[in-house]
Amino acid sequence: MWNYSETVMDHFRNPRNVGKIEQPDGTGTVGSLACGDALTLMFKLGADGRIADVKFQTFGCASAIASSSALTEMVLGKTVEEAERITNKEIADYLGGLPDQKMHCSVMGREALEAAIHNYRTGETIFKSLEDHIVCTCFGVSENEIRRVVTENSLTTVDEVTNFCKAGGGCGMCRDDIQKLVDAVRETRAATPPAAPAVTPKRLSNLQKMRLVEEIVEREIRPQLRKDGGDIELLDIEGDRVTIAFRGMCAGCHSAAFTRQEFIQARLREFVDPAITVEEGA
């Protein structure tokens, strides 16, 4: 019997957010019944551009169900960009750990989320590129997938790779190729010089921040909105909170919340301060 944590057993016995969403914004399906694990994950964004609903359907073991359930709780309320940064290790940590042989369930959850986000952004239902070189034909695992799990989880052996993504767990013909990839990642990591100490950015005064916000609005944001007949008015800047109003064609547009979150706020966070939030006023 697997040594599961209490959190894993709770999510297995009482899985959260099981089901389907009518007209989801993004849907991703990974795995296959033939391989013993399959997962479909879908999400829908709220008016504020954050994930307001997420559902999953899975065929698999207790770890697969628990990982999928935990992931849905982790992404609720996040922006697409925030959800995209979730790693399989964070899913496993959220559950209080998973047995080594079941870590592939957390990887499957991460891949389903990536596929759903890819579908949301492109409309495409096929996530893996046709250019990806498949190393493990038994489970359809590509070279890029293997490199990723090795890098993110500091794996050093083929058996560890198998635990995380099943590659090498079938006929075994690919195990030598997997070992070469593990060695290549290790060599790359060893040859990479240590990162320079992070430089703490100089804190802007309130006046400097206000002027920079106004500059970015004029240079980066307003010209793009005006291309579609819209505009923006700065109503207030208080600390890290910027209040705006849409004008022209942007006023009342059904995509206004998305534009505010994913374009205006993203630009101000990129050029001014990562802590900035943008709200819509009257």
N, C-alpha and C positions, 0 to 999 in steps of 0.2 A: 504493500500500500504506500502511496506517495505521502511524503511528509508535508502536507499543505498547511499554510497559516490559517488562523481563524478568519482573517479577512478574505482569503481565497474561498474558503468554505461558505462564508456569508454571501459572497457574490455568486457562487455556484448555486446555492440553494435558493437565493432570492435575487436573481439577476435583475438589474435595473434597465429600463428603457428597451425592452424587447418589443419587436413589432416592425411596422412599416409606417412611412410618412407619405401621405398623398402629395404628389407634386413636390418632391424634395429639390433643394437647390443643388445638391451633390450626392452621388451614389457611387460606391466602390465595392467591387466583389473580388476577392482573392482566394487562392487555394482551390481545391476541387474535392468532390466526394471520393474520387478514386484514390486520392492521397490521404484520405481520412480526416481532413480538416477543410472547412469552407466557411467563409465569413462574408456577409454583405452588411455594409454600414452606410447609413444615409443621414443627412443633416439638412436643416432649414434655418436660414438666417432671419433674425428679427429686424424690426425697423431701424434699430441702432447699428446694424451691420455685424452683430455678434450672433453666435450659434445659440438659437433659442430652443431648438428641438433636435434630438438625435436618437436614432433607433438602430437596432442591429438584429440580425438573424444569423445564427451560426449552427453548424453541425460539427461537433467535436467533443473533446474531453472536458473535464471540469476546469482545467486551466484555460482552455479556449473560451469557455463561457465566462469565466471570471475575468479574464483579460479584456474581453469585449465589453463586459458590463462596467468594469473600472474605467476603461477608456471613455465611455460615453459620459460618465460623471466628470472626468477630467476636462473634457472639451466644452461642456455646457458653459455658456457665458463668455467664452473666449472669441476673439476675432479669428478669422481664417489663418492669418499669419501667426498668431500665438499658438493655435492648435497645431499648426504645421511643424512647430519646433519641438513637439513632444517626442521623446525617444522611447524605444522599447524598454530601456533600462528604467526610465521613469515609471512606465506602466508596471513593471515588476516590483519596483520599490513601493509603489502605491499599494500593492497587494501584500506587502510585507515579505516579498521574495517569492521565487518560484523554483521548483526543483530544476537542476541543470538540464535534465532531459525534456523539460517542458518550456524552456525559454523561447522556443520557436513560436509559442502561442502569443507571446507579447510582441514578437516581430510581425506576426500575421496581423495583429491589431493595428500596429503602426502602418503597415503596408495598405491595409484597407482604408485607413484615414487618408493616406496620401493619394490613393486612387480616387476617393470621393472628392478631394480637393481638386485633383486634376480634371475630373468630370465637371465640377463647378466652373472652373476657369476656361475650359476649352470645349466642353460639350462632348468630348471623346469618352467612349466607354472602355477603350483599350488603353491601359496604363503603361505597360512595358513597351519600350521602343523596339521596333523590328530589328534595330541595329544592335541591340544588346546581345552579347555572346552568351549563349546558354552553356554553362559548365556541367551542371547536373541535369541530364535529360530525364531521369526518373521523376524528379520533382519540379522540373522547369525553373531551376534557380540560375540566375545570370551571374556573370563575373562582377558586375557592378553591385549586385545585392550582397555577394560574398565579401567584397572589399568593404562594403559599408558596415556589415555586422562585425567584421574583424576589427575595423578601426574604432567604431563607437564603443565596443565592449572589450577592447584590448585582448582579443582571443589569440592563442598561440598554438593550438593543435587542431587537427582535422576533426577530432571527436567533438571539440567545443563548437566548431562551425556546424556540425551536424545537429547538435543540441539546439542551436539558435535558428537555423533555417532549413534543416533536414538535408541539405546538400551532402552527398556522400553516404546517405543512409539507405540507399537502395542497392543497386548492383555493385557499387564500390569502384567502378571503373574510373571515376573522376577524382578519386582521393589524391592521386599524385598531383593533379592539376590544382586541387584545392590547397595542398601543401605549398605549392609554388606561389600561389596568391598570398597565403599567410606569410611566407618568407619575404615576399616583395613588399608587403605592407610594413613588416617589421624593419626592413632595410630602409625604407623611405622615412619611417619614424625616427630611426637612429641617425639618419643623415640630415634631418631637419634641425637647424639651429634653434636653441631655446628662444621663445618669444621675448621680445624686449619688454621691460616693465611697462605696464600701462601708465600712460600719462593722464593724470586727472585734468579734465578740461577746466578752464578758468570759468568760474561761475559768473553769469551775467547779472548785472544790476537790473532792477525792474525797468528802468528807462531804456537800457540797452536791449532788453528782451522785447519791449514794446516796439522799438524802432526796427529790430530785426524781423519781427512778425510782419510788420507793415511792409517791409522790403520784400519778403518772400511772397506775400500775397500779391504785390504788384508785379513781381518778376516771374514767379513760377505758377501761380494759381489763377489769377484773374484772366490772363490771356487765354488760357485753356478753356475757361468757362465761357468767355465771350465768343469763342469759335462756334458754340452751339446756341448763341443768343442768350446766354445766362450771365449772371454777375454775382458778386458777393459784397456784402457790407460788413465791416468790422464794427461790432456794437460795443464790445468791452474786452479788456485784457486785464485779468486780475490774477497775479501769480502765474501758475501754470494753466489756468483756465481761460480759454479764448471763446468768446461768444460772438456768433456771426448771424447774419440773415441772408438768405438767398434772394436774389432779385432777378428780374427778367424771366426767361424761360425756365430757370432753375427753381423759381418759387412754386411750390406745390407739386413739383415733379416727383413721380413715384420712386425715382432713384436718388432722391436728395439725401436720404440717410446714408446710402452707400457712398455717395460722393463726399459727404462730410467726413465719414470715417476712413474710407480707404484711399481718398485722394488728398483732401485738405489737411486732415489731421496727420496723415502719413508724411506729407511734405514738411509740415511744421516740425514734426518730430525729427525728421532727417536733418533739416537745416538749422533748427533753433534749439530744441531741447526734447530729449526722449520722453520727458514726463508730461508734455503738453497734452491736454484734452480739449477737444473742440465741441462746443454745444451750440444748439440753434436757439436763437431768441426770436422775439417778435419782429 
